[in-house]
Amino acid sequence: MRSEEEVREQYEFLKEELESEDMNHEGVRQMFSYYRRALGWVLEEEHM
């Protein structure tokens, strides 16, 4: 089970990356994969 701190760290990482001026199509695709992973952690914990 992920801790709230781990989920918050992932969220902050995503937020910083998405605000980066370097975001291109590949970067956006990669960010969505991270986002899906973070959401999966949260949903997994809610069902436990």
C-alpha positions in Angstrom: 0.0 0.0 0.0 1.3 3.5 -0.9 1.6 6.1 1.7 0.0 9.5 1.3 3.5 11.0 1.2 4.4 8.8 -1.8 1.2 9.8 -3.7 1.9 13.5 -2.9 5.5 13.3 -4.1 4.3 11.7 -7.3 1.7 14.4 -7.8 4.2 17.2 -7.2 6.6 15.5 -9.7 3.9 15.4 -12.3 2.8 19.0 -11.7 6.4 20.2 -12.1 7.0 18.2 -15.3 3.7 19.3 -16.9 4.6 22.9 -16.2 8.0 22.5 -17.9 8.5 24.3 -21.2 10.2 21.2 -22.5 7.0 19.2 -22.8 6.7 17.7 -26.2 4.5 14.9 -27.5 6.8 12.2 -26.2 7.1 14.0 -22.8 3.3 14.3 -22.6 2.8 10.6 -23.4 5.3 9.7 -20.7 3.6 12.0 -18.2 0.3 10.3 -18.8 1.9 6.9 -18.1 3.2 8.3 -14.7 -0.3 9.8 -14.0 -2.0 6.4 -14.7 0.4 4.7 -12.4 -0.2 7.2 -9.6 -4.0 6.9 -10.1 -3.6 3.1 -10.0 -1.9 3.3 -6.6 -4.6 5.5 -5.2 -7.4 3.3 -6.5 -5.6 0.1 -5.3 -5.5 1.5 -1.8 -9.2 2.5 -1.8 -10.2 -1.1 -2.6 -8.1 -2.7 0.1 
